[in-house]
Amino acid sequence: MAYLGRPQPTTTSMAMDPECPGSTGDEASVSLEAEVPEVLYDGMRDFINTHPHWDQYSVITSALAGFLFQNGCQEPVVSQHYLDGLFQKP
């Protein structure tokens, strides 16, 4: 279900990806590539292994929505992703 291969060091890149998992079809998706501390990667991997209804896409989406919401973003779609993450609706 989730791609959890050890990431290779890369620069951050972004590209539009209409086939991105987790997209509802009416939202544009962006594919991200970024380096993260190994401890965060390991924590995400462990979480996904013990919560099979989550994948790396829903974890990252939930984390990003939480950050944006808690820092004042008032976009309805961001709020909905934030609330879905709180109630474990990936």
C-alpha positions as CSV (number, residue, x, y, z in Angstrom):
1,M,0.0,0.0,0.0
2,A,2.6,2.5,1.0
3,Y,5.9,3.2,-0.7
4,L,8.5,3.3,2.1
5,G,11.7,2.6,0.4
6,R,14.7,4.5,1.9
7,P,14.7,7.8,0.1
8,Q,17.8,9.0,-1.8
9,P,19.1,12.5,-1.0
10,T,17.6,14.9,-3.5
11,T,16.7,18.5,-3.9
12,T,13.1,19.5,-3.3
13,S,11.0,19.5,-6.4
14,M,7.3,20.0,-7.1
15,A,5.3,18.9,-10.1
16,M,1.5,18.7,-10.8
17,D,0.4,15.1,-10.5
18,P,-3.2,14.4,-11.5
19,E,-2.8,10.7,-10.7
20,C,-1.5,11.3,-7.1
21,P,-3.1,8.9,-4.6
22,G,-5.4,10.6,-2.2
23,S,-6.7,13.1,-4.7
24,T,-10.5,13.5,-4.8
25,G,-10.5,14.4,-8.4
26,D,-11.7,17.9,-8.0
27,E,-8.5,19.1,-6.2
28,A,-5.2,19.6,-8.0
29,S,-2.4,17.5,-6.6
30,V,1.3,18.4,-6.4
31,S,4.0,15.7,-6.2
32,L,6.7,16.6,-3.6
33,E,10.2,15.3,-3.1
34,A,12.1,16.4,0.0
35,E,14.7,15.3,2.5
36,V,13.4,14.7,6.0
37,P,15.3,13.7,9.2
38,E,15.7,10.0,9.5
39,V,13.9,9.9,12.8
40,L,10.8,11.4,11.2
41,Y,10.9,9.0,8.3
42,D,11.3,6.1,10.8
43,G,8.3,7.4,12.8
44,M,6.2,7.7,9.7
45,R,7.1,4.2,8.6
46,D,6.3,2.7,12.0
47,F,3.0,4.6,12.2
48,I,2.0,3.3,8.7
49,N,3.0,-0.2,9.6
50,T,0.7,-0.2,12.6
51,H,-2.2,1.8,11.0
52,P,-2.9,0.0,7.6
53,H,-5.6,2.5,6.6
54,W,-3.0,5.3,6.4
55,D,-0.3,5.6,3.7
56,Q,2.5,8.0,3.2
57,Y,0.4,10.4,1.2
58,S,-2.4,10.7,3.8
59,V,0.2,11.1,6.6
60,I,2.0,13.9,4.7
61,T,-1.3,15.6,3.7
62,S,-2.6,15.5,7.2
63,A,0.6,16.9,8.6
64,L,0.8,19.7,6.1
65,A,-2.9,20.6,6.6
66,G,-2.4,20.6,10.4
67,F,0.6,23.0,10.0
68,L,-1.3,25.3,7.7
69,F,-4.5,25.3,9.8
70,Q,-2.7,25.9,13.1
71,N,-0.8,28.8,11.5
72,G,-3.9,30.7,10.3
73,C,-4.8,29.3,6.9
74,Q,-8.5,29.7,6.4
75,E,-9.0,27.9,3.1
76,P,-12.0,25.5,3.5
77,V,-10.2,22.6,1.8
78,V,-7.3,22.9,4.2
79,S,-9.7,22.9,7.1
80,Q,-11.4,19.8,5.8
81,H,-8.1,18.0,5.4
82,Y,-7.1,19.0,8.9
83,L,-10.4,17.7,10.4
84,D,-10.2,14.5,8.3
85,G,-6.8,13.9,9.8
86,L,-8.1,14.5,13.3
87,F,-10.8,11.9,12.9
88,Q,-8.6,9.5,11.0
89,K,-10.3,9.8,7.6
90,P,-7.3,9.6,5.2
